[in-house]
Amino acid sequence: MERIIPDTGRFVGRVWRPDLGGASIVEIRDGQVFDVTCKNIPTMRDLLEHDDPPRLLRENSGEQIGSLDEIVEATRHSCGVMVEADVLLAPFDLQAVKACGVTFVGSMVERVIEERAAGDFSLAAAIRERIGRSIGNNLRNIVPGSAEASKVKDVLVEEGLWSQYLEVGIGPDAEIFTKAQPMASVGWGAEIGLHPISVWNNPEPEIVLAVDSKGRIKGAALGNDVNLRDVEGRSALLLGKAKDNNASSAIGPFIRLFDESFDLNHVREADIELVVVGEDGYRLEGASSMREISRDPLDLVGQAIGRHHQYPEGMALFMGTLFAPIEDRDDPGQGFTHKLGDLVTIKSAMLGTLENTVRLSTECPEWTFGTTSLMRNLASRQLL
């Protein structure tokens, strides 16, 4: 069985323990899964709040609960549903789930197209050609908020091409929004959800930062910021409806903690691969490179958390994607959109593999185990 994480690195996550009626914090050690939940680490939030999470883990031997292969296989058969077996969950728990948009030039242009097309994919090709003639790659090396960016804005306004998406793409302020509620994200092997009203949508392969309450980045994971292009394209005020739906946020398979082998510079250099395979045999491959992001991760974190806004439980922060599929899947000019049953695989050499299957949000398992359930379960296990 292909491993879903690399052989090196310190990986932590969450596993549903049916015998305990709740979730446990786990660490992967030499292909084995150890439950490290204890009074010092009742939640992932508590582990990430520690000044030195790797050292805290070294001090906790934990309980071996099985091999990673066994738990992956159980998760695959359960589709991530909490069943009578140990299965993988999204690795975050109490943290807010935030996301950054329009942090790459390529996807920024596609957001402009969505807006100009008003969510109508049949108009997108002609608009894409016009914008390409006007701005080409002139934005690719511009620093957001710089004097050069301001000059480009003036040119685009004169040409009638200025957009709210260009504002957050090259302006001083990043787009940061709430992607999901704490504990609403799904993990590896689970079904991911599309709102039934959408007919134009796509995956968004991203790196998700693990940020503590002081704004310190403690590690990273992979994420899929499922995107409804037609809904957001109709109006930016529909962003919540486009982004926050049942099972629309996927994170996993684990958080790789920063240590001597992995730090923020590795994140800055990371490449992300995407493969979508349909039940009809369709296959789409794409890639996103963090080297092309227009805002540094520290800038994004600083705009999200600080004196202006506190997050006592920390946050999971999606950093945006370069990937915006435009190739036709069916009829010419209609571009890409998901079909139910698509298998979405997101890979990174340093972070592993996140795999999910596309369904309607109304068909995915309902989210029922929230913060109250977690607190009651931890109290019953005398961990609080």
N, C-alpha and C positions, 0 to 999 in steps of 0.2 A: 504494500500500500504506500502511495506517495505521501511523504510527510507534509503537513500543512504549515510547518514552521521550519526554518533552517536549523541545522544541528548546533550552531553556536548562538549564544545570547541568553539573556535572562528574561523568560516569558512568564507573565502572570495573567490570570483570567478568572472567570466565574463558571462554576458547574452547578447545575441543578441536582440536588441530592434528595431523591424521593424518600429515602429512609429518615431524613431529617425534616422533610416538608419544606425545604427552602434552599437557598443558594449558599455555596461556599466559595471562598477565595482559594485559588489553586496556583501552584507553580509547577512548571514542567522541568523535570530533571532527568536527563539521559533517557528521554522517551517515556518516562513514567509521570503520572499525575499525582501530586501531593496536595492534600487538603491542609492549608496552612492557617485556616481560620482559628482565631483565638481571641482572648480579651484585648490583646494589643492590635489585632487585625480582624475586627468583626466585619468590616466592609472594605471594598476597594478604596473608598474615600480615605479611610484611616491609613491604609498602606501608603497611598500616594502623598498624604500629608506629612509623613515622616521625613526628617531631613535627609535620611539615607536609606531608602527602601531596600536596596540590595543587602545592606548590613542587617537590617531588621529580619530579612528572610533567612540570612545565614544563621541567625540566632534561633530560628524556629525549625525544628526537624520535620514537623508535620506528620500527616498520616497518608500513607500510600493507598490510593483508592482504585488504581488500575493503570493500564497502559494508555498512552495517548491514542494509539490505534484503536483500542477497544471503545473508548469513549467517542472517538470520531465516527466509528461504525454505528454505534447506537444513535448518535445524533443524526447521521444520514438517514437512517430508517424512520426516525421520528419526525424528520423535517424541522428539528429544533423545538418541537412542542415538549412541554414539561410532562413527561410520561413516567412510567415505573422503571426508569433506568437513569443512570448518570448521563446527562447531556450538556453540551456546551451552550452557554448563554453569551450575550454581549458582555465584554469585559468590564464595562463601567456600571456603577449602581446609582449612588446618590448625586453624582455630578450632573450639572446642567449640560444639555447637548446643544451646542451652538455651531454655527456654520458661517463660513465666509464665501461670498459670491464674487464673481467677476475679478478674480485675482490673476488670471492669465489672459493675454491679449487675444488668443484664438477664440476662447470661449466668450470673451467680452464682445467680440464682433457678432458672434452667434446670438447673444442676448439682444443686441441692437436689432438683428434681423427678426427675432421673435416679436419684439415690440412693434416694428414697422409692419409686420405681417398680421398683427393683431391675433396671433395664435393660429393663423390659417397657413398650413404647411405648403399649400399649392402656390402661394405667393412668394415663398422664401427664396427660391432659386434666382428670380429676377432681382430681388432686393440685394442678395448676396453679391451678385455681379456688379451692381451699381456701387455698393459700398467699397468693394475691392478696387474699382477704378479710381475712387476718390481718395482712399487712405492707404491702400496696399498694406505694406508692412511698416509704415512710418511710425507706428506706435510701439513697436516691439522693444525698443531700448529706452523708452521714456520712463523716468522715475516718477511715480504718482505724486502729485502735489508740487512738482518742481516748476520753475519758471518756464522751462521748455514745454511741459505739459499744458500750462496755461495758454501758451501761444497756439498749440495744436487745437485746444478747445475753441479759441477765437476763430480759427480757420473753419472748423467743422460747423460752428454756429452760422457763419456766413454762407456755407453751402447747404444749410438746412438739414444737417445730419447729426446735430447734437442730440444726445439721448441720456436718460437717467442712468443707463448702464455704463456709458462712457464716463459719466460723472464719478461713479464709484470705482471705475477701472483706472482712470488716470488722475482723478481729483485727490485731494488730501485725505478724505475720509473713506475708510473701507466699508464695504457692505457686510454687516454681521447681523445674523438673525437667529432666532430660536428654531432649531431643526426638530427637536422632539423633547418631550418631558423626560425627567430622570427615570430610568428603568424601562422606557418605552422602546428602546432600540432592540433589534433582533441580532442574533449572532450567526456564527458560521453554520451553514446547513439549513437555516430557517427559510421560510418563504418570505419574499419581499412584496410589498403591496403597492398597486396602482389604484388611484381613485377611479371608480367606474366612469366618471364623466370624461376622462381623458382619452384622446385618440392620437396624441402626438407626444411621446415621452422617451426618455432614455436613461441609462445608468450614468452615474458620475463617480468614477473611481478616484478616491482621494486618500491622503494621509490625514489621520486624526491625532491631534496632539493631546496628551494627558497632562493637564495643567492643574496645579494645586491652588489653594485659596490665596496664596501669596503671589500668584502669577508665575510660579516657577514651573518650567516644563520638565516632567519627570520621565517621559517616554512617549511612545507613539504606537499607533495601530493602523490598520487599513479600514476604509469605510466606503459605503455606497450611499451617496446623497441623492436618492431616487428623485428624478426631476420630471415634472409635467410641463412640457414646453408650451403647449397650447393654453393651459390655464394661466401660467405666469405671463405669457405673451399678451393675453387679453387685457391685463391690468396688473401693474406692480402691487396694487393693493390686494391682489389675490395670492400673494406670496405664501401666506399661511396655509391656504387651501392647496396650493401647489406642492408644498414641502412637508407639511406635518399631517400625515395620515397614518392609519393603522399599518404597522410593519414597513413604513416607508424609510426608516433609518436602519441601516445595517452596519455593524462595527465588529471587527474581529480579525483573525481568530482569537488573538491575545494582544495584550500590551507588551511591547518590548521595552523594558526599563533602560534608562540611560545608565551606563557603567563604563568601565575602561574599554569596552569593545564597541560601544555604540553611543553616539552623542548627537547634538543638534546639527553638526556639520554633515553627518551621514544623512540626516533627513533632508538637508538642503541639496544633496547630490542624488537623491533617490530617483529611480525610474519605476514607473508603475505600468503594468501591462493589464489589458482588459481583453477578455474573450467572451463573446455572447454566442451561444449555440441554441438554435431553435429546435423544437420538436419536428419541424419540417426539413431539417438538415441545413438550414441557413447558418452561416458562420460569419461573425464580425470580429475583427481584431483591431485593437487600438492601443495607444500608449500615451502616457503623460509623464513629463519630466519636471521635477521640482526645480531644476536649474533654470527653467523658463518662467518661474513665478515672478510677478512684478512687485510683490511686497514680501519682505523678509518675515519668517515665522515670528520673530520677536516683535516686529511691528504689529502684526495681527493680534498677538496675545495682548500687547500693550493697549491696543484700541478696544479690546474686549473687556479687560479686567484692570482695575486700578482704583484710584481715589474716586473716579466718576461712577464706578459700578463694582460692587463686591459680590463674590460668589463663595460663601462660606464652605461649600462642599467641593469647590473646584469645578472644573469643566472639562468636557470632551469637545475639542474644537476642530471641526472639518476645515481644511485650508483651501478648498477650491480645486478645480481641475482644468487641465488644458483640453481634455477630451470633449468634443462636441460632434457627434456623428452626423454626416450630411449625405452619405451615399444612399442611393435608393434601395429600399428593401423589396418593394413591390412595384407599383406603377412609377414611371418616370416623373421626376419632379416632386415626389412625395417624401423623399428622404427616408431616414430611419425612424422606426418606432418599434416599441416592444410588442411581442405577442405573448399571450399567456403560455406558460411552460418554458420560456427562455431560461437557460442556465447561464447565470452571470458569474464569471470567475475573475477576480482581481488579484494580481500577484505583485510581489516585491521581493527581491532577493534577500532583503534584510528583515522584512516583516512577515513573510509567509504568504498564505493564500486565503482569500475570503470567497466563499462560494454560496450562492443563494439562487432560488428558483422564483420566477416572477408569477404572481397571482394578482387577483383583484384584492384591494384592501378589505372588501366586504367578505372575501372568502378565506383570508388568512385568519389564523387563530386570534381570538380577541385578547387584548392586553388586560389582564386581571390582577397580576401580582405586582402591586405598586409599593410605595414607601411604607404605608401602614402595615401591609402584609409582611414586609421585610422586618420592620421593627418588632412586630409581635413574634415573628419566628425567632429572631435573635434573642429576644427576651426569654422565650421558652427554652432556648438552648443555654441560658445563663451566660450570654456573651455580652450583655450590656450592663 
